[in-house]
Amino acid sequence: MSFSPDIFNKKLDSLQETQESIVSISQWVLFHHRHAQELCRLWSDYTLTRTSKSNKRLSLLYLCNDVVQEARHKRKPEFSAEFAKILPKALHTIYPSLDSAIKPKVERLVGVWEQRNIFSQKDIKAMREALESAKGGKSQIQNTDTDKAPSTSGPQVATDLVHLNNLYHHMAQLQETCQANLTQVGIQSKAYLPNDLSVSDNLPSPKVYISKLNVLEKLCNMTTKNLEDIKNTRKEIVSVLGNLQKLAAEGENTDDSKVSIIGRKLDKLYTTRQELKEILGEEEPTTQSNEENETPSPSFEPTSDSATDLVPTYENSSDDDDDNDNDTSMPVGTVPSGSRKRKLSDSSVSSTTSKKSVAFSEDIQVKEYDREEQTEVIKIVKSDTESEDDYVPDIEEPEPSDLKEYESKHKDDLELMHEKKTNDEQGEDQKAGLLSLLSKLS
């Protein structure tokens, strides 16, 4: 098969809306793919100048569609590149003159090219701009370019449904082609296969008649093949739907397990929170009772003695003899025998020695007084021979009054506090010793 522009134009003249006619010319064009640039130019010139029928121009666009899709499968990208250059101008020119029933088919064809990535997004955008400019003029398309761009891509399809969506589009295209072929089969069958051949006056000569019957046979076979493709596509759609159903069922089971896990976690959360609330409820009354039962800490209250009692003082005497008498009667460093006290306690013998030095002006003689306090603990053990009547508890010997009066005049706050504390401890020790003694006597 040789190539020439005249042969191609004649083939375009014989182009019909049938699938057979479109496929046969498409195969011839693909065979001469080395002349792709010239073939695309001839197609554009023929579409724009040599025909004005809407159906014819739609058939030419279907021819272009078959060529570019088959070229893509056969890895001949030169046809897609050349048609991408001429299609925007061709669409812009022929679209206004198309019938209203043909225009949606042209737009749908551009949508198929976009979905199947036959042309690049840049080329598809140029084609859609050409169609929009043909609808409302250049000024309108320039103003609405950004608004139309999102709508041209169509609604977003979920990833799991992309294959299913493509199958539906493919089946729709097959149905459209099959419907056109069925129409032609009906028309030619009515013309060349009448019920009574003897009464038909429009039958051609036998040789032409055989040729027409051969064409009708091919058309019927092609239509049958289209129907088989549609049937297989439907089966594939059912299979995809079954897989989607399985995925949905598995997802439902997974969701149920997740809900169950979350429910168990919530139950544990509620239990833990209730336990914490119970712990807090038990601690609050305990804390309140502890605060109520808590006794205030003891505080030391200073003695009510005047400031003059806190400082050691000496009585003035008129003569030195009195001082000497006092000195001889109370020698320095001696402690009266009455200062020794007995304690009824289990503790060991302890002794404390305190020393006080008082300094005054130069005119006053400085004297030091050493006072020793010894506490002896006497444990009284009842003998076997001793009776209860023979037991006489020890009684503290009274101290001389003059010694107490002397000491009270020479004690400061610290000693008074220590003495008060010591007296309290002695009282407690006496009680403890008495209780211990009574327990032994019983």
VORO-872288 format. One record per residue (C-alpha): residue in one letter; x, y, z. Coordinates in Angstrom, 2 decimals, decimal comma. Layout:
N
node residuo = A; x = X; y = Y; z = Z
...
This chain:
442
node residuo = M; x = 0,00; y = 0,00; z = 0,00
node residuo = S; x = 1,64; y = 3,16; z = -1,20
node residuo = F; x = 1,09; y = 6,54; z = 0,40
node residuo = S; x = -0,14; y = 9,66; z = -1,33
node residuo = P; x = -2,30; y = 12,62; z = -0,26
node residuo = D; x = -4,92; y = 11,76; z = -2,86
node residuo = I; x = -5,32; y = 8,22; z = -1,57
node residuo = F; x = -5,73; y = 9,52; z = 1,96
node residuo = N; x = -8,31; y = 12,11; z = 0,88
node residuo = K; x = -10,27; y = 9,41; z = -0,95
node residuo = K; x = -10,26; y = 7,26; z = 2,15
node residuo = L; x = -11,54; y = 10,21; z = 4,16
node residuo = D; x = -14,30; y = 10,70; z = 1,59
node residuo = S; x = -15,38; y = 7,08; z = 2,09
node residuo = L; x = -15,27; y = 7,38; z = 5,88
node residuo = Q; x = -18,53; y = 6,42; z = 7,55
node residuo = E; x = -19,72; y = 6,34; z = 11,15
node residuo = T; x = -19,28; y = 2,58; z = 11,38
node residuo = Q; x = -16,61; y = 0,93; z = 13,46
node residuo = E; x = -15,37; y = -1,05; z = 10,48
node residuo = S; x = -14,80; y = 2,02; z = 8,36
node residuo = I; x = -13,01; y = 3,86; z = 11,14
node residuo = V; x = -10,78; y = 0,90; z = 12,02
node residuo = S; x = -9,81; y = 0,14; z = 8,43
node residuo = I; x = -8,68; y = 3,71; z = 7,73
node residuo = S; x = -6,95; y = 3,87; z = 11,10
node residuo = Q; x = -4,91; y = 0,76; z = 10,29
node residuo = W; x = -3,87; y = 2,29; z = 6,98
node residuo = V; x = -2,77; y = 5,52; z = 8,71
node residuo = L; x = -0,77; y = 3,61; z = 11,32
node residuo = F; x = 0,90; y = 1,59; z = 8,61
node residuo = H; x = 2,26; y = 4,84; z = 7,14
node residuo = H; x = 3,42; y = 6,21; z = 10,50
node residuo = R; x = 6,55; y = 7,59; z = 8,84
node residuo = H; x = 4,30; y = 10,20; z = 7,23
node residuo = A; x = 2,58; y = 11,05; z = 10,51
node residuo = Q; x = 3,17; y = 14,78; z = 10,21
node residuo = E; x = 1,75; y = 14,98; z = 6,68
node residuo = L; x = -1,17; y = 12,69; z = 7,51
node residuo = C; x = -2,17; y = 14,88; z = 10,48
node residuo = R; x = -1,93; y = 18,01; z = 8,32
node residuo = L; x = -4,12; y = 16,43; z = 5,61
node residuo = W; x = -6,63; y = 15,36; z = 8,25
node residuo = S; x = -6,82; y = 18,92; z = 9,61
node residuo = D; x = -7,25; y = 20,46; z = 6,16
node residuo = Y; x = -9,96; y = 17,99; z = 5,23
node residuo = T; x = -11,82; y = 18,52; z = 8,54
node residuo = L; x = -11,72; y = 22,31; z = 8,32
node residuo = T; x = -12,32; y = 22,91; z = 4,60
node residuo = R; x = -13,67; y = 19,95; z = 2,70
node residuo = T; x = -16,67; y = 19,05; z = 4,83
node residuo = S; x = -19,22; y = 20,90; z = 6,91
node residuo = K; x = -21,50; y = 18,08; z = 8,04
node residuo = S; x = -21,61; y = 17,53; z = 11,76
node residuo = N; x = -21,77; y = 13,73; z = 11,51
node residuo = K; x = -18,84; y = 13,67; z = 9,11
node residuo = R; x = -16,73; y = 15,84; z = 11,39
node residuo = L; x = -17,66; y = 13,65; z = 14,35
node residuo = S; x = -16,50; y = 10,59; z = 12,34
node residuo = L; x = -13,22; y = 12,36; z = 11,59
node residuo = L; x = -12,74; y = 12,98; z = 15,33
node residuo = Y; x = -13,48; y = 9,32; z = 16,03
node residuo = L; x = -10,86; y = 8,41; z = 13,43
node residuo = C; x = -8,37; y = 10,66; z = 15,21
node residuo = N; x = -9,29; y = 9,00; z = 18,52
node residuo = D; x = -8,72; y = 5,49; z = 17,17
node residuo = V; x = -5,39; y = 6,48; z = 15,61
node residuo = V; x = -3,93; y = 8,08; z = 18,74
node residuo = Q; x = -5,09; y = 5,28; z = 21,06
node residuo = E; x = -3,78; y = 2,51; z = 18,80
node residuo = A; x = -0,56; y = 4,45; z = 18,28
node residuo = R; x = -0,13; y = 4,61; z = 22,03
node residuo = H; x = -0,54; y = 0,83; z = 22,37
node residuo = K; x = 1,88; y = 0,26; z = 19,51
node residuo = R; x = 4,35; y = 2,80; z = 20,89
node residuo = K; x = 4,15; y = 5,26; z = 18,05
node residuo = P; x = 4,03; y = 8,60; z = 19,89
node residuo = E; x = 4,51; y = 10,71; z = 16,77
node residuo = F; x = 0,77; y = 10,69; z = 16,04
node residuo = S; x = -0,12; y = 11,97; z = 19,52
node residuo = A; x = 2,47; y = 14,73; z = 19,23
node residuo = E; x = 1,26; y = 15,87; z = 15,81
node residuo = F; x = -2,47; y = 15,71; z = 16,62
node residuo = A; x = -1,83; y = 17,66; z = 19,86
node residuo = K; x = -0,59; y = 20,55; z = 17,72
node residuo = I; x = -3,60; y = 20,76; z = 15,39
node residuo = L; x = -6,54; y = 19,66; z = 17,56
node residuo = P; x = -7,03; y = 22,92; z = 19,54
node residuo = K; x = -7,39; y = 24,94; z = 16,34
node residuo = A; x = -9,61; y = 22,30; z = 14,72
node residuo = L; x = -11,91; y = 22,08; z = 17,75
node residuo = H; x = -12,16; y = 25,85; z = 18,02
node residuo = T; x = -13,11; y = 26,10; z = 14,34
node residuo = I; x = -15,62; y = 23,26; z = 13,96
node residuo = Y; x = -17,30; y = 23,36; z = 17,38
node residuo = P; x = -19,64; y = 26,33; z = 16,73
node residuo = S; x = -20,98; y = 24,72; z = 13,53
node residuo = L; x = -21,74; y = 21,35; z = 15,12
node residuo = D; x = -25,27; y = 20,28; z = 15,91
node residuo = S; x = -26,40; y = 20,54; z = 19,52
node residuo = A; x = -26,57; y = 16,72; z = 19,73
node residuo = I; x = -22,96; y = 16,37; z = 18,51
node residuo = K; x = -21,32; y = 18,93; z = 20,81
node residuo = P; x = -21,65; y = 16,83; z = 24,03
node residuo = K; x = -20,03; y = 13,89; z = 22,22
node residuo = V; x = -17,05; y = 16,06; z = 21,28
node residuo = E; x = -16,65; y = 17,24; z = 24,86
node residuo = R; x = -16,95; y = 13,68; z = 26,09
node residuo = L; x = -14,24; y = 12,60; z = 23,65
node residuo = V; x = -11,87; y = 15,19; z = 25,09
node residuo = G; x = -12,74; y = 13,90; z = 28,57
node residuo = V; x = -11,80; y = 10,35; z = 27,52
node residuo = W; x = -8,43; y = 11,60; z = 26,27
node residuo = E; x = -7,84; y = 13,26; z = 29,61
node residuo = Q; x = -8,84; y = 10,23; z = 31,70
node residuo = R; x = -6,70; y = 7,84; z = 29,70
node residuo = N; x = -3,77; y = 10,26; z = 29,50
node residuo = I; x = -3,71; y = 10,13; z = 25,72
node residuo = F; x = -2,46; y = 13,72; z = 25,67
node residuo = S; x = -0,63; y = 15,73; z = 28,29
node residuo = Q; x = -2,47; y = 17,96; z = 30,72
node residuo = K; x = -1,13; y = 20,99; z = 28,91
node residuo = D; x = -2,58; y = 19,78; z = 25,60
node residuo = I; x = -5,92; y = 18,87; z = 27,21
node residuo = K; x = -6,10; y = 22,31; z = 28,77
node residuo = A; x = -5,48; y = 23,92; z = 25,39
node residuo = M; x = -8,28; y = 21,82; z = 23,84
node residuo = R; x = -10,75; y = 22,74; z = 26,57
node residuo = E; x = -9,83; y = 26,39; z = 26,27
node residuo = A; x = -10,48; y = 26,15; z = 22,54
node residuo = L; x = -13,92; y = 24,66; z = 23,17
node residuo = E; x = -14,76; y = 27,28; z = 25,79
node residuo = S; x = -13,57; y = 30,10; z = 23,57
node residuo = A; x = -15,74; y = 28,72; z = 20,77
node residuo = K; x = -18,72; y = 28,81; z = 23,13
node residuo = G; x = -18,39; y = 32,37; z = 24,45
node residuo = G; x = -15,49; y = 34,11; z = 22,78
node residuo = K; x = -11,89; y = 34,73; z = 23,76
node residuo = S; x = -12,61; y = 37,40; z = 26,35
node residuo = Q; x = -14,89; y = 35,09; z = 28,28
node residuo = I; x = -12,45; y = 32,20; z = 28,34
node residuo = Q; x = -9,63; y = 34,47; z = 29,49
node residuo = N; x = -11,72; y = 35,73; z = 32,39
node residuo = T; x = -12,90; y = 32,30; z = 33,44
node residuo = D; x = -9,72; y = 30,36; z = 32,82
node residuo = T; x = -8,98; y = 29,82; z = 36,49
node residuo = D; x = -12,62; y = 28,98; z = 37,23
node residuo = K; x = -12,94; y = 26,41; z = 34,46
node residuo = A; x = -9,68; y = 24,62; z = 35,15
node residuo = P; x = -10,85; y = 22,81; z = 38,30
node residuo = S; x = -14,18; y = 21,81; z = 36,74
node residuo = T; x = -12,54; y = 20,24; z = 33,68
node residuo = S; x = -10,85; y = 17,59; z = 35,75
node residuo = G; x = -14,23; y = 16,32; z = 36,88
node residuo = P; x = -15,06; y = 14,92; z = 40,29
node residuo = Q; x = -12,29; y = 13,27; z = 42,23
node residuo = V; x = -12,50; y = 9,47; z = 42,19
node residuo = A; x = -11,35; y = 7,35; z = 45,12
node residuo = T; x = -8,23; y = 5,28; z = 44,56
node residuo = D; x = -10,06; y = 1,98; z = 45,00
node residuo = L; x = -12,65; y = 3,04; z = 42,42
node residuo = V; x = -10,31; y = 4,31; z = 39,69
node residuo = H; x = -10,16; y = 0,95; z = 37,91
node residuo = L; x = -13,90; y = 0,52; z = 38,22
node residuo = N; x = -14,45; y = 4,01; z = 36,87
node residuo = N; x = -12,22; y = 3,31; z = 33,87
node residuo = L; x = -14,12; y = 0,10; z = 33,16
node residuo = Y; x = -17,41; y = 1,96; z = 33,14
node residuo = H; x = -16,06; y = 4,59; z = 30,76
node residuo = H; x = -14,66; y = 1,89; z = 28,49
node residuo = M; x = -17,96; y = 0,05; z = 28,49
node residuo = A; x = -19,79; y = 3,28; z = 27,70
node residuo = Q; x = -17,54; y = 3,85; z = 24,70
node residuo = L; x = -18,06; y = 0,28; z = 23,52
node residuo = Q; x = -21,80; y = 0,66; z = 23,89
node residuo = E; x = -21,78; y = 3,85; z = 21,86
node residuo = T; x = -19,82; y = 2,22; z = 19,05
node residuo = C; x = -21,92; y = -0,92; z = 19,23
node residuo = Q; x = -25,12; y = 1,10; z = 19,05
node residuo = A; x = -23,91; y = 2,84; z = 15,90
node residuo = N; x = -22,99; y = -0,50; z = 14,35
node residuo = L; x = -26,34; y = -1,99; z = 15,28
node residuo = T; x = -28,05; y = 0,91; z = 13,57
node residuo = Q; x = -26,06; y = 0,31; z = 10,40
node residuo = V; x = -26,74; y = -3,41; z = 10,58
node residuo = G; x = -30,44; y = -2,70; z = 10,80
node residuo = I; x = -30,37; y = -0,25; z = 7,88
node residuo = Q; x = -28,28; y = -2,44; z = 5,57
node residuo = S; x = -30,17; y = -5,57; z = 6,55
node residuo = K; x = -33,40; y = -3,88; z = 5,61
node residuo = A; x = -31,91; y = -2,80; z = 2,27
node residuo = Y; x = -29,97; y = -5,91; z = 1,28
node residuo = L; x = -31,79; y = -8,64; z = 3,16
node residuo = P; x = -35,46; y = -8,10; z = 2,38
node residuo = N; x = -37,97; y = -10,74; z = 3,25
node residuo = D; x = -38,76; y = -11,29; z = -0,43
node residuo = L; x = -35,90; y = -10,69; z = -2,87
node residuo = S; x = -38,13; y = -11,09; z = -5,92
node residuo = V; x = -40,28; y = -8,10; z = -5,08
node residuo = S; x = -37,38; y = -5,74; z = -4,38
node residuo = D; x = -36,52; y = -3,38; z = -7,25
node residuo = N; x = -33,65; y = -1,57; z = -5,52
node residuo = L; x = -31,24; y = -4,48; z = -5,37
node residuo = P; x = -27,90; y = -3,90; z = -7,13
node residuo = S; x = -26,24; y = -6,20; z = -9,59
node residuo = P; x = -25,19; y = -9,56; z = -8,25
node residuo = K; x = -21,52; y = -8,63; z = -8,09
node residuo = V; x = -22,19; y = -5,41; z = -6,18
node residuo = Y; x = -24,78; y = -7,20; z = -4,14
node residuo = I; x = -22,22; y = -9,79; z = -3,02
node residuo = S; x = -19,84; y = -6,97; z = -2,06
node residuo = K; x = -22,54; y = -5,29; z = 0,02
node residuo = L; x = -23,35; y = -8,56; z = 1,71
node residuo = N; x = -19,66; y = -9,03; z = 2,53
node residuo = V; x = -19,59; y = -5,58; z = 4,10
node residuo = L; x = -22,72; y = -6,40; z = 6,06
node residuo = E; x = -21,11; y = -9,63; z = 7,23
node residuo = K; x = -18,04; y = -7,80; z = 8,49
node residuo = L; x = -20,26; y = -5,24; z = 10,17
node residuo = C; x = -22,23; y = -7,98; z = 11,91
node residuo = N; x = -19,03; y = -9,70; z = 13,02
node residuo = M; x = -17,64; y = -6,42; z = 14,33
node residuo = T; x = -20,86; y = -5,70; z = 16,17
node residuo = T; x = -20,78; y = -9,18; z = 17,66
node residuo = K; x = -17,20; y = -8,59; z = 18,78
node residuo = N; x = -18,25; y = -5,29; z = 20,34
node residuo = L; x = -21,02; y = -7,04; z = 22,22
node residuo = E; x = -18,54; y = -9,66; z = 23,46
node residuo = D; x = -16,22; y = -6,89; z = 24,64
node residuo = I; x = -19,10; y = -5,24; z = 26,45
node residuo = K; x = -20,00; y = -8,57; z = 28,04
node residuo = N; x = -16,42; y = -9,18; z = 29,18
node residuo = T; x = -16,26; y = -5,66; z = 30,55
node residuo = R; x = -19,42; y = -6,27; z = 32,52
node residuo = K; x = -17,92; y = -9,46; z = 33,96
node residuo = E; x = -14,79; y = -7,59; z = 34,94
node residuo = I; x = -16,91; y = -4,92; z = 36,59
node residuo = V; x = -18,75; y = -7,61; z = 38,56
node residuo = S; x = -15,40; y = -9,11; z = 39,61
node residuo = V; x = -14,10; y = -5,73; z = 40,73
node residuo = L; x = -17,30; y = -5,10; z = 42,64
node residuo = G; x = -16,91; y = -8,50; z = 44,33
node residuo = N; x = -13,38; y = -7,61; z = 45,39
node residuo = L; x = -14,59; y = -4,27; z = 46,68
node residuo = Q; x = -17,32; y = -6,07; z = 48,61
node residuo = K; x = -14,75; y = -8,38; z = 50,20
node residuo = L; x = -12,57; y = -5,43; z = 51,10
node residuo = A; x = -15,54; y = -3,64; z = 52,60
node residuo = A; x = -16,51; y = -6,74; z = 54,63
node residuo = E; x = -12,94; y = -7,18; z = 55,90
node residuo = G; x = -12,83; y = -3,52; z = 56,80
node residuo = E; x = -16,08; y = -3,93; z = 58,71
node residuo = N; x = -14,64; y = -6,82; z = 60,75
node residuo = T; x = -11,51; y = -4,81; z = 61,44
node residuo = D; x = -13,59; y = -1,87; z = 62,59
node residuo = D; x = -15,57; y = -4,15; z = 64,93
node residuo = S; x = -12,37; y = -5,46; z = 66,52
node residuo = K; x = -11,08; y = -1,93; z = 66,98
node residuo = V; x = -14,35; y = -0,88; z = 68,60
node residuo = S; x = -14,10; y = -3,88; z = 70,96
node residuo = I; x = -10,54; y = -2,97; z = 71,94
node residuo = I; x = -11,50; y = 0,63; z = 72,60
node residuo = G; x = -14,48; y = -0,57; z = 74,67
node residuo = R; x = -12,20; y = -2,66; z = 76,91
node residuo = K; x = -9,88; y = 0,28; z = 77,36
node residuo = L; x = -12,81; y = 2,47; z = 78,34
node residuo = D; x = -14,00; y = -0,11; z = 80,89
node residuo = K; x = -10,54; y = -0,18; z = 82,44
node residuo = L; x = -10,49; y = 3,61; z = 82,44
node residuo = Y; x = -13,83; y = 3,81; z = 84,25
node residuo = T; x = -12,73; y = 1,24; z = 86,85
node residuo = T; x = -9,43; y = 2,99; z = 87,52
node residuo = R; x = -11,08; y = 6,36; z = 87,83
node residuo = Q; x = -13,69; y = 4,99; z = 90,27
node residuo = E; x = -10,96; y = 3,44; z = 92,42
node residuo = L; x = -9,09; y = 6,73; z = 92,52
node residuo = K; x = -12,27; y = 8,56; z = 93,53
node residuo = E; x = -12,84; y = 6,05; z = 96,35
node residuo = I; x = -9,27; y = 6,53; z = 97,56
node residuo = L; x = -9,72; y = 10,29; z = 97,57
node residuo = G; x = -13,05; y = 9,91; z = 99,40
node residuo = E; x = -11,37; y = 7,86; z = 102,16
node residuo = E; x = -8,43; y = 10,21; z = 102,58
node residuo = E; x = -10,47; y = 13,39; z = 102,99
node residuo = P; x = -12,30; y = 12,36; z = 106,25
node residuo = T; x = -9,03; y = 10,97; z = 107,66
node residuo = T; x = -7,25; y = 14,22; z = 106,96
node residuo = Q; x = -10,02; y = 16,23; z = 108,58
node residuo = S; x = -10,03; y = 14,04; z = 111,72
node residuo = N; x = -6,25; y = 14,34; z = 112,00
node residuo = E; x = -6,50; y = 18,11; z = 111,81
node residuo = E; x = -9,20; y = 18,16; z = 114,51
node residuo = N; x = -7,29; y = 15,83; z = 116,86
node residuo = E; x = -3,99; y = 17,62; z = 116,43
node residuo = T; x = -2,98; y = 19,42; z = 119,65
node residuo = P; x = -1,22; y = 22,76; z = 119,49
node residuo = S; x = 2,50; y = 22,66; z = 120,11
node residuo = P; x = 3,59; y = 23,84; z = 123,56
node residuo = S; x = 4,81; y = 27,40; z = 123,72
node residuo = F; x = 7,08; y = 28,82; z = 126,40
node residuo = E; x = 5,64; y = 31,69; z = 128,36
node residuo = P; x = 8,10; y = 33,94; z = 130,07
node residuo = T; x = 7,82; y = 34,30; z = 133,83
node residuo = S; x = 5,96; y = 37,20; z = 135,29
node residuo = D; x = 8,92; y = 38,31; z = 137,36
node residuo = S; x = 10,00; y = 41,85; z = 136,84
node residuo = A; x = 13,11; y = 42,83; z = 134,98
node residuo = T; x = 14,88; y = 43,41; z = 138,23
node residuo = D; x = 14,45; y = 39,74; z = 139,17
node residuo = L; x = 16,09; y = 38,60; z = 135,91
node residuo = V; x = 19,38; y = 40,31; z = 136,81
node residuo = P; x = 21,33; y = 39,10; z = 139,86
node residuo = T; x = 21,31; y = 41,74; z = 142,61
node residuo = Y; x = 23,07; y = 42,12; z = 145,88
node residuo = E; x = 21,71; y = 43,65; z = 149,05
node residuo = N; x = 23,60; y = 46,61; z = 150,30
node residuo = S; x = 24,91; y = 46,29; z = 153,85
node residuo = S; x = 26,11; y = 49,03; z = 156,09
node residuo = D; x = 29,18; y = 47,29; z = 157,33
node residuo = D; x = 31,65; y = 44,79; z = 156,05
node residuo = D; x = 30,93; y = 42,46; z = 158,90
node residuo = D; x = 27,61; y = 41,50; z = 157,45
node residuo = D; x = 29,23; y = 40,73; z = 154,15
node residuo = N; x = 31,83; y = 38,64; z = 155,83
node residuo = D; x = 29,20; y = 36,84; z = 157,77
node residuo = N; x = 27,33; y = 36,04; z = 154,57
node residuo = D; x = 30,52; y = 34,90; z = 152,96
node residuo = T; x = 31,35; y = 32,55; z = 155,80
node residuo = S; x = 27,87; y = 31,25; z = 156,05
node residuo = M; x = 27,66; y = 30,59; z = 152,30
node residuo = P; x = 31,09; y = 29,72; z = 151,03
node residuo = V; x = 31,66; y = 29,87; z = 147,30
node residuo = G; x = 31,40; y = 26,55; z = 145,54
node residuo = T; x = 29,43; y = 24,79; z = 148,26
node residuo = V; x = 25,94; y = 23,50; z = 147,83
node residuo = P; x = 23,62; y = 22,78; z = 150,74
node residuo = S; x = 22,75; y = 19,24; z = 151,48
node residuo = G; x = 19,12; y = 19,99; z = 150,78
node residuo = S; x = 19,84; y = 20,51; z = 147,09
node residuo = R; x = 20,13; y = 16,80; z = 146,52
node residuo = K; x = 16,91; y = 15,17; z = 145,46
node residuo = R; x = 15,90; y = 11,58; z = 145,03
node residuo = K; x = 13,88; y = 10,44; z = 142,03
node residuo = L; x = 11,87; y = 7,24; z = 141,82
node residuo = S; x = 12,70; y = 6,27; z = 138,22
node residuo = D; x = 14,27; y = 3,49; z = 136,18
node residuo = S; x = 16,73; y = 5,84; z = 134,50
node residuo = S; x = 20,41; y = 5,88; z = 135,41
node residuo = V; x = 22,12; y = 8,41; z = 137,66
node residuo = S; x = 22,72; y = 11,69; z = 135,90
node residuo = S; x = 24,36; y = 14,87; z = 137,05
node residuo = T; x = 24,39; y = 18,32; z = 135,58
node residuo = T; x = 26,70; y = 21,09; z = 136,53
node residuo = S; x = 25,98; y = 24,69; z = 135,68
node residuo = K; x = 28,27; y = 27,57; z = 136,26
node residuo = K; x = 27,26; y = 31,22; z = 136,23
node residuo = S; x = 29,56; y = 34,17; z = 136,08
node residuo = V; x = 28,21; y = 37,64; z = 136,75
node residuo = A; x = 30,24; y = 40,73; z = 135,92
node residuo = F; x = 29,44; y = 44,25; z = 137,06
node residuo = S; x = 31,29; y = 47,50; z = 137,19
node residuo = E; x = 34,72; y = 47,91; z = 138,71
node residuo = D; x = 33,31; y = 49,03; z = 142,05
node residuo = I; x = 31,44; y = 45,80; z = 142,58
node residuo = Q; x = 33,19; y = 42,64; z = 143,54
node residuo = V; x = 32,74; y = 39,79; z = 141,07
node residuo = K; x = 31,75; y = 36,52; z = 142,64
node residuo = E; x = 31,11; y = 33,14; z = 141,08
node residuo = Y; x = 28,66; y = 30,61; z = 142,32
node residuo = D; x = 28,89; y = 26,99; z = 141,34
node residuo = R; x = 25,77; y = 24,98; z = 141,67
node residuo = E; x = 25,65; y = 21,33; z = 141,18
node residuo = E; x = 22,57; y = 19,32; z = 140,89
node residuo = Q; x = 22,82; y = 15,64; z = 141,19
node residuo = T; x = 19,95; y = 13,38; z = 140,58
node residuo = E; x = 20,22; y = 9,97; z = 142,02
node residuo = V; x = 17,82; y = 7,26; z = 140,97
node residuo = I; x = 17,17; y = 4,76; z = 143,69
node residuo = K; x = 15,63; y = 1,48; z = 142,72
node residuo = I; x = 13,80; y = -0,08; z = 145,61
node residuo = V; x = 13,53; y = -3,82; z = 145,39
node residuo = K; x = 11,31; y = -5,62; z = 147,78
node residuo = S; x = 13,04; y = -8,44; z = 149,61
node residuo = D; x = 11,44; y = -11,74; z = 150,37
node residuo = T; x = 11,55; y = -11,20; z = 154,12
node residuo = E; x = 10,26; y = -7,68; z = 154,04
node residuo = S; x = 6,58; y = -7,16; z = 154,57
node residuo = E; x = 4,39; y = -4,50; z = 153,19
node residuo = D; x = 4,05; y = -2,83; z = 156,60
node residuo = D; x = 7,81; y = -2,41; z = 156,93
node residuo = Y; x = 8,09; y = -0,43; z = 153,67
node residuo = V; x = 8,42; y = 3,28; z = 154,15
node residuo = P; x = 8,78; y = 5,34; z = 150,95
node residuo = D; x = 11,47; y = 7,95; z = 150,75
node residuo = I; x = 10,29; y = 11,47; z = 151,22
node residuo = E; x = 12,19; y = 14,36; z = 149,84
node residuo = E; x = 13,79; y = 16,49; z = 152,45
node residuo = P; x = 12,62; y = 20,07; z = 152,41
node residuo = E; x = 15,12; y = 22,57; z = 151,28
node residuo = P; x = 16,06; y = 25,49; z = 153,44
node residuo = S; x = 13,97; y = 28,51; z = 152,65
node residuo = D; x = 16,91; y = 30,85; z = 152,68
node residuo = L; x = 18,62; y = 28,85; z = 149,89
node residuo = K; x = 15,56; y = 28,98; z = 147,66
node residuo = E; x = 15,21; y = 32,68; z = 148,21
node residuo = Y; x = 18,88; y = 33,13; z = 147,41
node residuo = E; x = 18,68; y = 31,10; z = 144,21
node residuo = S; x = 15,52; y = 32,81; z = 142,98
node residuo = K; x = 17,31; y = 36,14; z = 143,10
node residuo = H; x = 20,21; y = 34,91; z = 141,00
node residuo = K; x = 18,47; y = 32,98; z = 138,20
node residuo = D; x = 17,91; y = 34,21; z = 134,67
node residuo = D; x = 15,21; y = 33,27; z = 132,15
node residuo = L; x = 17,09; y = 30,28; z = 130,78
node residuo = E; x = 17,58; y = 28,73; z = 134,21
node residuo = L; x = 13,98; y = 29,39; z = 135,19
node residuo = M; x = 12,77; y = 27,67; z = 132,01
node residuo = H; x = 15,17; y = 24,78; z = 132,62
node residuo = E; x = 14,02; y = 24,52; z = 136,22
node residuo = K; x = 10,37; y = 24,47; z = 135,21
node residuo = K; x = 11,04; y = 21,76; z = 132,67
node residuo = T; x = 13,06; y = 19,77; z = 135,21
node residuo = N; x = 10,28; y = 20,01; z = 137,79
node residuo = D; x = 7,77; y = 18,75; z = 135,24
node residuo = E; x = 10,03; y = 15,82; z = 134,38
node residuo = Q; x = 10,56; y = 15,06; z = 138,05
node residuo = G; x = 6,81; y = 14,97; z = 138,62
node residuo = E; x = 6,38; y = 12,57; z = 135,74
node residuo = D; x = 9,29; y = 10,41; z = 136,96
node residuo = Q; x = 7,78; y = 10,28; z = 140,43
node residuo = K; x = 4,48; y = 9,13; z = 139,04
node residuo = A; x = 6,21; y = 6,51; z = 136,92
node residuo = G; x = 8,26; y = 5,29; z = 139,87
node residuo = L; x = 5,23; y = 5,13; z = 142,11
node residuo = L; x = 3,32; y = 3,12; z = 139,52
node residuo = S; x = 6,29; y = 0,79; z = 139,13
node residuo = L; x = 6,49; y = 0,36; z = 142,91
node residuo = L; x = 2,79; y = -0,37; z = 143,21
node residuo = S; x = 3,05; y = -2,95; z = 140,43
node residuo = K; x = 5,87; y = -4,69; z = 142,29
node residuo = L; x = 4,00; y = -4,65; z = 145,61
node residuo = S; x = 0,86; y = -6,15; z = 144,09
